[in-house]
Amino acid sequence: MNKNPKVVCLGGGHGLAATLGAMRTLTNQVTAVVTVADNGGSSGRLRAEFNSLPPGDLRMALAALCADDEWGKSWAEIMQYRFTSQGEMDNHAVGNLLLTALWDRDTDPVKGLDRVGQLLKVVGRVLPMALEPLDIEGSFTTKNGVEIVRGQVEVSQAIGKVNELKLIPNQPKPTPEVLTALENADWITIGPGSWLSSVMPHFLLGKQAEQIQKSKAKKIMIFNLPDKNILDEYAGFSLEAHLQLVLDHIPDLKIDVALVDKSLAQSDSRFNALVAACGGEVMGFDLADSKQIFHHDREKLILAFSHIFG
């Protein structure tokens, strides 16, 4: 085992942050690749005003990779702080404003992220999936027929069977540094997170998907935890359906490990067969946080990754 492997983590939101929080304890060569299609909340407002990348998921990734010393921890808290007011600043996160300011001044998203990474003393690097803000468009079959829905928030709230997902613009340019990181990686992790808006976009960006496919890195797909009370996008669908949706868009994908909560490891024989057809194996661990059972626990993820790497 390489004791300091090069790991590229694909995702967005809280799911990616959980993966990064664990991974940075195992290696300092971590590259987070973050979706850039968010159009809601503080990120959506800043994106609309400045025509910039939505900063929220990138901010969360930076905070997750902060150093464990007092400096890193204090800056992580500052980055996550949200204003509370009756005016236009309400709910804006400090980190979102900082990133947007740097992008507005220098116009180079990667340079701005690297500068904030230096300030926070992050372990590794945070990169956007693309250098321009993207939209997600989904085709859903509902009781009223086929509906086309555009926008990350709108797609996440859509009800019905997913027929197709695509990015707008249709063929955005991937971030060059991301392609290099994927090419040189020892491991690639995918997920967990909102399946339609945080995981699937990484397979919809053509050149990035091609690089994922041809990379010699071992690939870990991390599946969401079971929770019947969460009305999140794609919640309630089987593990097999989650993986099949990926394969519908990238049929030849090979994975080495499907990481699931131990409660699901033997519950879906068709899922196990589909993983095997992708060249991988299902590995089940106790992964759920004891208080927020639909969130992955950092310490448990550390143990799981350590076992897989070993």
Phi, psi and omega in degrees: 000134171289121185284351177220065187291155173274117185238130174250125183249120182256137177162210179183160174069206184295326181298313178295321180300321179296316178298315182294319180301325177280315188295327183291346176276347185253339180201151175259007178252066181252131173240118176269129177245119195244138177295154184226046182244004183299132178231019182241165174061210180301316181300316181295322179293317179291321178300315182293322184285321187250000184052043183251175171297145173290122191275345192302308181293327176293320177299316181297322178294317178299315181297323180293333182263006180301150177298155182278357180280177184299322179299309182296316182295320181292321179290326176299318179295319179296316181300326184273349184296135179245137177290147174235116182204177175263005184246201187289341180280351185304130175074003173287134176273142180304316181298324177297318180292320180296312180297315181297323178297316180294320179292324180292327181279315189255343179063006180249103184301319183292318179298317179296318178296319180295323180294317178292324177299321177293320179298318182276353184055050183290152174272107181099212187212148177243128182231147174279149179299323178220165184265008177224150178294141183243163170239152174254135175238132181235145172254123183236137172268119180240180179294344179261005181114205181268129179240138176257126184236134181237137179112141184299314180298316182294319178295320182294336182260358182291148179242133178136180180278131180283122176265318185201146172235145175209162179263149173234125359299159191293325180230069180291155179279130176287161177287122184305321181295332177291316180298321178295317180297319178295320181296324186263001187288149169270326180223147172233127174251146182229118180088188356283188177142181177303116195293322184281326188252343180248330183261307186300324181306331181292339178261356180265345178272105193313302185292327177292318178299320178298319181291324175299315182298314187271353178297141178279357180296150171283146189241131177244120174258121186257117185267155184291159180278152178284130174200108186286348184267353183265119180268062181263163179303134177068007174294145181092343176279150184289163174302320179301318180295322178298312181291321181296325178299319176298312183293334176297334183257339179215078192299331186264015183297133174249135175233154181262323182222132167256107185268118182228163173294145186300334179293343182252354192299325183244013189273348187221094183295327179291325175296313179302320179292322180292320176298316179299322178294335176274003178088011185242184176227151177273130177235124182252133177224160169287112189239345190280141172295141185291334181261314178253088193291350177264004176251144176286138179274131185300312183297323179290324175294322178302315179296318180296312180296321179299318179295316181295315180295327183288000000 
